[in-house]
Amino acid sequence: MIIRSFAPIAAPDAHTLILGSMPGMASLEAGQYYAHPRNSFWPIMGALYGAAPDLPYAERVERLKASGVAVWDVLQSCVREGSLDADIREEVANDFSAFFARHQNVRRIGLNGAKAAASLRKHAVRYLPVGASVLALPSTSPAHAARGMEEKCAIWRTALLS
């Protein structure tokens, strides 16, 4: 089945962009980024920017925007059954040229997992702002259990706040 990502969460003055690959089924059904209750994205955003999962989604989004953090996915659409990145086929990338033209302050790009990194390299690396730091981060997905929440949060903190 063809699935489509969401519009970016981004204020015009965003300086940091966090990219996933494609929302999972729980997120697509909820119409919200990182909606799976075991995904560690919002707990990490709570620790780093005060956008904790116990806040309403709209408030979490506003806290990220106020902190200069944008959230998007590398892919605009793909074919995938279920939620696993390994099952993604027929990738279509988002319009990064237009995004970076509208968000010229982005200097740090965090890649949420290996699939986001691979898809960015494949489709969009030529659009990245000159001099921007591109940081591979451990996936916040519950399927990526090799690292615990505390370790993931420490890595994300070092990458995004140093």
HELIX and SHEET records of a PDB file:
HELIX    1   1 MET A   25  ALA A   30  1                                   6    
HELIX    2   2 PHE A   41  TYR A   49  1                                   9    
HELIX    3   3 TYR A   57  ALA A   66  1                                  10    
HELIX    4   4 ASP A   85  ASP A   87  5                                   3    
HELIX    5   5 PHE A   96  ARG A  102  1                                   7    
HELIX    6   6 ALA A  114  HIS A  123  1                                  10    
HELIX    7   7 VAL A  125  TYR A  127  5                                   3    
HELIX    8   8 MET A  149  LEU A  161  1                                  13    
SHEET    1   A 3 ILE A   2  ARG A   4  0                                        
SHEET    2   A 3 LEU A  75  VAL A  79 -1                                        
SHEET    3   A 3 ARG A  89  ALA A  93 -1                                        
SHEET    1   B 4 VAL A  69  ASP A  73  0                                        
SHEET    2   B 4 THR A  16  GLY A  20  1                                        
SHEET    3   B 4 ARG A 108  ASN A 112  1                                        
SHEET    4   B 4 SER A 133  LEU A 137  1                                        
END                                                                             
